[in-house]
Amino acid sequence: MVNTAHPAVDRVREALAAFGLSPDIRWLDDAATTAQQAADALGIEPGAIANSLVFTLDGEPLLVLTSGAHRVDTPWLGTRLGGTIGRASKELVKSATGQVIGGVAPVGHPQPLRTLVDVALDGYPEVWAAAGHAHTVFPTSYAELLRITGGTPTPVTPPESA
């Protein structure tokens, strides 16, 4: 990727630096708007991709960092949270994060967002997240995601029944 500058990526880099982090933000040749695309580009399992998904919880933005190994069970999670989870519009995603769908990072937003971090990500020593643009990712860990987002560790799918 020739262009390695973008205002949203710069905001993510600055937010990470505020936590004392300076990860290698990697620019991918192709946009990676799904966990599978990012995993393929990095040569890793989709489960090690931390998808940053914006939903609404009773009308308010909710950021869910979920493992690329599965989808968020929104009815189940909404019940756990005591509300109704809906899909955020692209306009809400942009206004809440300053980033567009497909490149939403865990940090670098105009205001802090209520954030849930999928406990399934704890099963990977290294996870990769978008860095503010669909062509960018950065490595981190589950513990760092919790620290930099102030997120709550949360399962996003019901436990498997025996």
Contact map, one row per residue, 1 for C-alpha under 8 A:
111100000000000000000000001111000000000000000000000000000000000000000000000000000000000000000000000000000000000000000000000000000000000000000000000000000000000000
111100000000000000000000000000000000000000000000000000000000000000000000000000000000000000000000000000000000000000000000000000000000000000000000000000000000000000
111110000000000000000000000000000000000000000000000000000000000000000000000000000000000000000000000000000000000000000000000000000000000000000000000000000000000000
111111000000000000000000001000000000000000000000000000000000000000000000000000000000000000000000000000000000000000000000000000000000000000000000000000000000000000
001111101100000000000000000000000000000000000000000000000000000000000000000000000000000000000000000000000000000000000000000000000000000000000000000000000000000000
000111111100000000000000000000000000000000000000000000000000000000000000000000000000000000000000000000000000000000000000000000000000100000000000000000000000000000
000011111110000000000000000000000000000000000000000000000000000000000000000000000000000000000000000000000000000000000000000000000000000000000000000000000000000000
000001111111000000000000000000000000000000000000000000000000000000000000000000000000000000000000011000000001000000000000000000000011100000000000000000000000000000
000011111111100000000000000000000000000000000000000000000000000000000000000000000000000000000000000000000000000000000000000000000011100100000000000000000000000000
000011111111110000000000000000000000000000000000000000000000000000000000000000000000000000000000000000000000000000000000000000000000000000000000000000000000000000
000000111111111000000000000000000000000000000000000000000000000000000000000000000000000000000000000000000001100000000000000000000001000000000000000000000000000000
000000011111111100000000000000000000000000000000000000000000000000000000000000000000000000000000000000001011100000000000000000000011000000000000000000000000000000
000000001111111110000100000000000000000000000000000000000000000000000000000000000000000000000000000000000001000000000000000000000010000000000000000000000000000000
000000000111111111000000000000000000000000000000000000000000000000000000000000000000000000000000000000000001000000000000000000000000000000000000000000000000000000
000000000011111111100000000000000000000000000000000000000000000000000000000000000000000000000000000000000011000000000000000000000000000000000000000000000000000000
000000000001111111111110000000000000000000000000000000000000000000000000000000000000000000000000000000000011000000000000000000000000000000000000000100000000000000
000000000000111111111100000000000000000000000000000000000000000000000000000000000000000000000000000000000000000000000000000000000000000000000000000000000000000000
000000000000011111111000000000000000000000000000000000000000000000000000000000000000000000000000000000000000000000000000000000000000000000000000000000000000000000
000000000000001111111000000000000000000000000000000000000000000000000000000000000000000000000000000000000000000000000000000000000000000000000000000100000000000000
000000000000000111111100000000000000000000000000000000000000000000000000000000000000000000000000000000000000000000000000000000000000000000000000000000000000000000
000000000000000111111110000000000000000000000000000000000000000000000000000000000000000000000000000000000000000000000000000000000000000000000000000000000000000000
000000000000100110011111000000000000000000000000000000000000000000000000000000000000000000000000000000000000000000000000000000000000000000000000000000000000000000
000000000000000100001111100000000000000000000000000000000000000000000000000000000000000000000000000000000000000000000000000000000000000001110000000000000000000000
000000000000000000000111110000000000000000000000000000000000000000000000000000000000000000000000000000000000000000000000000000000000000001100000000000000000000000
000000000000000000000011111000000000000000000000000000000000000000000000000000000000000000000000000000000000000000000000000000000010000111100000000000000000000000
000000000000000000000001111100000000000000000000000000000000000000000000000000000000000000000000000000000000000000000000000000000000000111000000000000000000000000
100100000000000000000000111110000000000000000000000000000000000000000000000000000000000000000000000000000000000000000000000000000000001110000000000000000000000000
100000000000000000000000011111110000000010000000000000000000000000000000000000000000000000000000000000000000000000000000000000000000001110000000000000000000000000
100000000000000000000000001111100000000000000000000000000000000000000000000000000000000000000000000000000000000000000000000000000000001000000000000000000000000000
100000000000000000000000000111110000000000000000000000000000000000000000000000000000000000000000000000000000000000000000000000000000001000000000000000000000000000
000000000000000000000000000111111000100000000000000000000000000000000000000000000000000000000000000000000000000000000000000000000000011100000000000000000000000000
000000000000000000000000000101111110110010000000000000000000000000000000000000000000000000000000000001000000000000000000000000000000011100000000000000000000000000
000000000000000000000000000000111110110000000000000000000000000000000000000000000000000000000000000011100000000000000000000000000000010000000000000000000000000000
000000000000000000000000000000011111110000000000001000000000000000000000000000000000000000000000000001000000000000000000000000000000000000000000000000000000000000
000000000000000000000000000000011111111000000110111000000000000000010000000000000000000000000000000000000000000000000000000000000000000000000000000000000000000000
000000000000000000000000000000000111111100000100000000000000000000010000000000000000000000000000000000000000000000000000000000000000000000000000000000000000000000
000000000000000000000000000000111111111110000000000000000000000000000000000000000000000000000000000000000000000000000000000000000000000000000000000000000000000000
000000000000000000000000000000011111111111000100100000000000000000000000000000000000000000000000000000000000000000000000000000000000000000000000000000000000000000
000000000000000000000000000000000011111111111101100000000000000000000000000000000000000000000000000000000000000000000000000000000000000000000000000000000000000000
000000000000000000000000000000000001111111111100000000000000000000000000000000000000000000000000000000000000000000000000000000000000000000000000000000000000000000
000000000000000000000000000100010000111111100000000000000000000000000000000000000000000000000000000000000000000000000000000000000000000000000000000000000000000000
000000000000000000000000000000000000011111110000000000000000000000000000000000000000000000000000000000000000000000000000000000000000000000000000000000000000000000
000000000000000000000000000000000000001111111000000000000000000000000000000000000000000000000000000000000000000000000000000000000000000000000000000000000000000000
000000000000000000000000000000000000001101111101000000000000000000000000000000000000000000000000000000000000000000000000000000000000000000000000000000000000000000
000000000000000000000000000000000000001100111111100000000000000000000000000000000000000000000000000000000000000000000000000000000000000000000000000000000000000000
000000000000000000000000000000000011011100011111100000000000000000111000000000000000000000000000000000000000000000000000000000000000000000000000000000000000000000
000000000000000000000000000000000010000000001111110000000000000000111100000000000000000000000000000000000000000000000000100100000000000000000000000000000000000000
000000000000000000000000000000000000001000011111110000000000000000111000000000000000000000000000000000000000000000000000100101110000000000000000000000000000000000
000000000000000000000000000000000010011000001111111000000000000001111000000000000000000000000000000000000000000000000000000000111000000000000000000000000000000000
000000000000000000000000000000000010000000000011111100000000000011110000000000000000000000000000000000000000000000000000100000111100000000000000000000000000000000
000000000000000000000000000000000110000000000000111110000000000111110000000000000000000000000000000000000000000000000000000000001100000000000000000000000000000000
000000000000000000000000000000000000000000000000011111000000001111000000000000000000000000000000000000011100000000000000000000001100000000000000000000000000000000
000000000000000000000000000000000000000000000000001111100000001111000000000000000000000000000000000000010000000000000000000000000000000000000000000000000000000000
000000000000000000000000000000000000000000000000000111110000111100000000000000000000001100001000000000000000000000000000000000000000000000000000000000000000000000
000000000000000000000000000000000000000000000000000011111000111100000000000000000000111100000000000000000000000000000000000000000000000000000000000000000000000000
000000000000000000000000000000000000000000000000000001111111110000000000000000000001111100000000000000000000000000000000000000000000000000000000000000000000000000
000000000000000000000000000000000000000000000000000000111111110000000000000001000011110000000000000000000000000000000000000000000000000000000000000000000000000000
000000000000000000000000000000000000000000000000000000011111000000000000000000000011110000000000000000000000000000000000000000000000000000000000000000000000000000
000000000000000000000000000000000000000000000000000000011111100000000000000000000000010000000000000000000000000000000000000000000000000000000000000000000000000000
000000000000000000000000000000000000000000000000000000011111110000000000000000000000000000000000000000000000000000000000000000000000000000000000000000000000000000
000000000000000000000000000000000000000000000000000001111011111000000000000000000000000100011001000000000000000011000000000000000000000000000000000000000000000000
000000000000000000000000000000000000000000000000000001111001111100000000000000000000000000000000000000000000000011110000000000000000000000000000000000000000000000
000000000000000000000000000000000000000000000000000111100000111110000000000000000000000000000000000000000100000011110000000000000000000000000000000000000000000000
000000000000000000000000000000000000000000000000001111100000011111000000000000000000000000000000000000000000000000111100000000000000000000000000000000000000000000
000000000000000000000000000000000000000000000000011110000000001111100000000000000000000000000000000000000100000000111100000000000000000000000000000000000000000000
000000000000000000000000000000000000000000000000111110000000000111110111000000000000000000000000000000000000000000001101100000000000000000000000000000000001000000
000000000000000000000000000000000000000000000111111000000000000011111110000000000000000000000000000000000000000000000101100000000000000000000000000000000000000000
000000000000000000000000000000000011000000000111111000000000000001111110000000000000000000000000000000000000000000000000000000000000000000000000000000000000000000
000000000000000000000000000000000000000000000111100000000000000000111110000000000000000000000000000000000000000000000000000000000000000000000000000000000000000000
000000000000000000000000000000000000000000000010000000000000000001111111000000000000000000000000000000000000000000000000000000000000000000000000000000000000000000
000000000000000000000000000000000000000000000000000000000000000001111111100000000000000000000000000000000000000000000000000000000000000000000000000000000001100000
000000000000000000000000000000000000000000000000000000000000000001000111110010000000000000000000000000000000000000000000000000000000000000000000000000000001100000
000000000000000000000000000000000000000000000000000000000000000000000011111110000000000000000000000000000000000000000000000000000000000000000000000000000001110000
000000000000000000000000000000000000000000000000000000000000000000000001111111000000110000000000000000000000000000000000000000000000000000000000000000000001000000
000000000000000000000000000000000000000000000000000000000000000000000000111111100001100000000000000000000000000000000000000000000000000000000000000000000000000000
000000000000000000000000000000000000000000000000000000000000000000000000111111110000000000000000000000000000000000000000000000000000000000000000000000000001110000
000000000000000000000000000000000000000000000000000000000000000000000001111111111000100000000000000000000000000000000000000000000000000000000000000000000001100000
000000000000000000000000000000000000000000000000000000001000000000000000011111111111100000000000000000000000000000000000000000000000000000000000000000000000000000
000000000000000000000000000000000000000000000000000000000000000000000000001111111111000000000000000000000000000000000000000000000000000000000000000000000000000000
000000000000000000000000000000000000000000000000000000000000000000000000000111111110000000000000000000000000000000000000000000000000000000000000000000000000000000
000000000000000000000000000000000000000000000000000000000000000000000000000011111110000000000000000000000000000000000000000000000000000000000000000000000000000000
000000000000000000000000000000000000000000000000000000000000000000000000000001111111000000000000000000000000000000000000000000000000000000000000000000000000000000
000000000000000000000000000000000000000000000000000000001100000000000000000001111111100000000000000000000000000000000000000000000000000000000000000000000000000000
000000000000000000000000000000000000000000000000000000011100000000000000001001100111110000000000000000000000000000000000000000000000000000000000000000000000000000
000000000000000000000000000000000000000000000000000000111100000000000000011011000011111000000000000000000000000000000000000000000000000000000000000000000000000000
000000000000000000000000000000000000000000000000000000111110000000000000010000000001111100000000000000000000000000000000000000000000000000000000000000000000000000
000000000000000000000000000000000000000000000000000001110000000000000000000000000000111110000000000000000000000000000000000000000000000000000000000000000000000000
000000000000000000000000000000000000000000000000000001110000100000000000000000000000011111111000000000000000000000000000000000000000000000000000000000000000000000
000000000000000000000000000000000000000000000000000000000000000000000000000000000000001111111000000000000000000000000000000000000000000000000000000000000000000000
000000000000000000000000000000000000000000000000000000000000000000000000000000000000000111111100000110000000000000000000000000000000000000000000000000000000000000
000000000000000000000000000000000000000000000000000000000000000000000000000000000000000111111110000000000000000000000000000000000000000000000000000000000000000000
000000000000000000000000000000000000000000000000000000000000100000000000000000000000000111111111000000000000000000000000000000000000000000000000000000000000000000
000000000000000000000000000000000000000000000000000001000000100000000000000000000000000111111111111110000000000000000000000000000000000000000000000000000000000000
000000000000000000000000000000000000000000000000000000000000000000000000000000000000000001111111111110000000000000000000000000000000000000000000000000000000000000
000000000000000000000000000000000000000000000000000000000000000000000000000000000000000000111111111000000000000000000000000000000000000000000000000000000000000000
000000000000000000000000000000000000000000000000000000000000100000000000000000000000000000011111110000000000111010000000000000000000000000000000000000000000000000
000000000000000000000000000000000000000000000000000000000000000000000000000000000000000000001111111100010001111000000000000000000000000000000000000000000000000000
000000010000000000000000000000000000000000000000000000000000000000000000000000000000000000001111111100000001110000000000000000000000000000000000000000000000000000
000000010000000000000000000000000000000000000000000000000000000000000000000000000000000000001110111110111000100000000000000000000001100000000000000000000000000000
000000000000000000000000000000000000000000000000000000000000000000000000000000000000000001001100111111110000000000000000000000000001100000000000000000000000000000
000000000000000000000000000000001000000000000000000000000000000000000000000000000000000001001100001111110000000000000000000000000000000000000000000000000000000000
000000000000000000000000000000011100000000000000000000000000000000000000000000000000000000000000000111110000000000000000000000000100110000000000000000000000000000
000000000000000000000000000000001000000000000000000000000000000000000000000000000000000000000000001111111000000000000000000000000111111100000000000000000000000000
000000000000000000000000000000000000000000000000000110000000000000000000000000000000000000000000101111111100000000000000000000000111110000000000000000000000000000
000000000001000000000000000000000000000000000000000100000000000000000000000000000000000000000000001000111111000000000000000000001111100000000000000000000000000000
000000000000000000000000000000000000000000000000000100000000001010000000000000000000000000000000000000011111000000000000000000001110000000000000100010000000000000
000000000001001100000000000000000000000000000000000000000000000000000000000000000000000000000000000000001111100000000000000000000000000000000000000110000000000000
000000010011111100000000000000000000000000000000000000000000000000000000000000000000000000000000110000001111110000000000000000000001000000000000000000000000000000
000000000011000000000000000000000000000000000000000000000000000000000000000000000000000000000001111000000011111110000000000000000000000000000000000000000000000000
000000000000000000000000000000000000000000000000000000000000000000000000000000000000000000000001110000000001111100000000000000000000000000000000000000000000000000
000000000000000000000000000000000000000000000000000000000000000000000000000000000000000000000001100000000000111110000000000000000000000000000000000000000000000000
000000000000000000000000000000000000000000000000000000000000000000000000000000000000000000000000000000000000111111000000000000000000000000000000000000000000000000
000000000000000000000000000000000000000000000000000000000000111000000000000000000000000000000001000000000000101111100000000000000000000000000000000000000000000000
000000000000000000000000000000000000000000000000000000000000111000000000000000000000000000000000000000000000000111110000000000000000000000000000000000100000000000
000000000000000000000000000000000000000000000000000000000000011110000000000000000000000000000000000000000000000011111000000000000000000000000000000011110000000000
000000000000000000000000000000000000000000000000000000000000011110000000000000000000000000000000000000000000000001111100000000000000000000000000000000111100000000
000000000000000000000000000000000000000000000000000000000000000111000000000000000000000000000000000000000000000000111110100000000000000000000000110000111110000000
000000000000000000000000000000000000000000000000000000000000000111100000000000000000000000000000000000000000000000011111110000000000000000000000000000001111000000
000000000000000000000000000000000000000000000000000000000000000000000000000000000000000000000000000000000000000000001111111000000000000000000000000000001111000000
000000000000000000000000000000000000000000000000000000000000000001100000000000000000000000000000000000000000000000000111111000000000000000000000000000000010000000
000000000000000000000000000000000000000000000011010000000000000001100000000000000000000000000000000000000000000000001111111100100000000000000100000000000000000000
000000000000000000000000000000000000000000000000000000000000000000000000000000000000000000000000000000000000000000000111111110000000000000001110000000000000000000
000000000000000000000000000000000000000000000000000000000000000000000000000000000000000000000000000000000000000000000011111110000000000000000000000000000000000000
000000000000000000000000000000000000000000000011000000000000000000000000000000000000000000000000000000000000000000000000111111100000000000001100000000000000000000
000000000000000000000000000000000000000000000000000000000000000000000000000000000000000000000000000000000000000000000000011111100000000000001100000000000000000000
000000000000000000000000000000000000000000000001000000000000000000000000000000000000000000000000000000000000000000000000000111110000000000111100000000000000000000
000000000000000000000000000000000000000000000001110000000000000000000000000000000000000000000000000000000000000000000000100111111000000000111100000000000000000000
000000000000000000000000000000000000000000000001110000000000000000000000000000000000000000000000000000000000000000000000000001111100000011111000000000000000000000
000000000000000000000000000000000000000000000000111100000000000000000000000000000000000000000000000000001100000000000000000000111110000011110000000000000000000000
000000000000000000000000000000000000000000000000011100000000000000000000000000000000000000000000000001111100000000000000000000011111110111000000000000000000000000
000000011001100000000000100000000000000000000000000000000000000000000000000000000000000000000000000000111100000000000000000000001111110111000000000000000000000000
000000011011000000000000000000000000000000000000000000000000000000000000000000000000000000000000001100111001000000000000000000000111110100000000000000000000000000
000001011000000000000000000000000000000000000000000000000000000000000000000000000000000000000000001101111000000000000000000000000111111100000000000000000000000000
000000000000000000000000000000111000000000000000000000000000000000000000000000000000000000000000000001110000000000000000000000000111111100000000000000000000000000
000000000000000000000000001111110000000000000000000000000000000000000000000000000000000000000000000000100000000000000000000000000000111110000000000000000000000000
000000001000000000000000111100110000000000000000000000000000000000000000000000000000000000000000000000100000000000000000000000000111111111000000000000000000000000
000000000000000000000000111100000000000000000000000000000000000000000000000000000000000000000000000000000000000000000000000000011110001111100000000000000000000000
000000000000000000000011110000000000000000000000000000000000000000000000000000000000000000000000000000000000000000000000000000011110000111110000000000000000000000
000000000000000000000011100000000000000000000000000000000000000000000000000000000000000000000000000000000000000000000000000001111000000011111000000000000000000000
000000000000000000000010000000000000000000000000000000000000000000000000000000000000000000000000000000000000000000000000000001111000000001111101100000000000000000
000000000000000000000000000000000000000000000000000000000000000000000000000000000000000000000000000000000000000000000000010111110000000000111111100000000000000000
000000000000000000000000000000000000000000000000000000000000000000000000000000000000000000000000000000000000000000000000110111100000000000011111110000000000000000
000000000000000000000000000000000000000000000000000000000000000000000000000000000000000000000000000000000000000000000000010000000000000000001111111000000000000000
000000000000000000000000000000000000000000000000000000000000000000000000000000000000000000000000000000000000000000000000000000000000000000011111111100000000000000
000000000000000000000000000000000000000000000000000000000000000000000000000000000000000000000000000000000100000000001000000000000000000000011111111111100000000000
000000000000000000000000000000000000000000000000000000000000000000000000000000000000000000000000000000000000000000001000000000000000000000000111111111111000000000
000000000000000000000000000000000000000000000000000000000000000000000000000000000000000000000000000000000000000000000000000000000000000000000011111111100000000000
000000000000000100100000000000000000000000000000000000000000000000000000000000000000000000000000000000000010000000000000000000000000000000000001111111100000000000
000000000000000000000000000000000000000000000000000000000000000000000000000000000000000000000000000000000110000000100000000000000000000000000000111111100000000000
000000000000000000000000000000000000000000000000000000000000000000000000000000000000000000000000000000000000000000100000000000000000000000000000111111110000000000
000000000000000000000000000000000000000000000000000000000000000000000000000000000000000000000000000000000000000001111000000000000000000000000000111111111000000000
000000000000000000000000000000000000000000000000000000000000000000000000000000000000000000000000000000000000000000111000000000000000000000000000010001111100000000
000000000000000000000000000000000000000000000000000000000000000000000000000000000000000000000000000000000000000000011110000000000000000000000000010000111110000000
000000000000000000000000000000000000000000000000000000000000000000000000000000000000000000000000000000000000000000011110000000000000000000000000000000011111000000
000000000000000000000000000000000000000000000000000000000000000000000000000000000000000000000000000000000000000000001111000000000000000000000000000000001111110000
000000000000000000000000000000000000000000000000000000000000000001000011110110000000000000000000000000000000000000000110000000000000000000000000000000000111110000
000000000000000000000000000000000000000000000000000000000000000000000011100110000000000000000000000000000000000000000000000000000000000000000000000000000011111000
000000000000000000000000000000000000000000000000000000000000000000000000100100000000000000000000000000000000000000000000000000000000000000000000000000000011111100
000000000000000000000000000000000000000000000000000000000000000000000000000000000000000000000000000000000000000000000000000000000000000000000000000000000000111110
000000000000000000000000000000000000000000000000000000000000000000000000000000000000000000000000000000000000000000000000000000000000000000000000000000000000011111
000000000000000000000000000000000000000000000000000000000000000000000000000000000000000000000000000000000000000000000000000000000000000000000000000000000000001111
000000000000000000000000000000000000000000000000000000000000000000000000000000000000000000000000000000000000000000000000000000000000000000000000000000000000000111
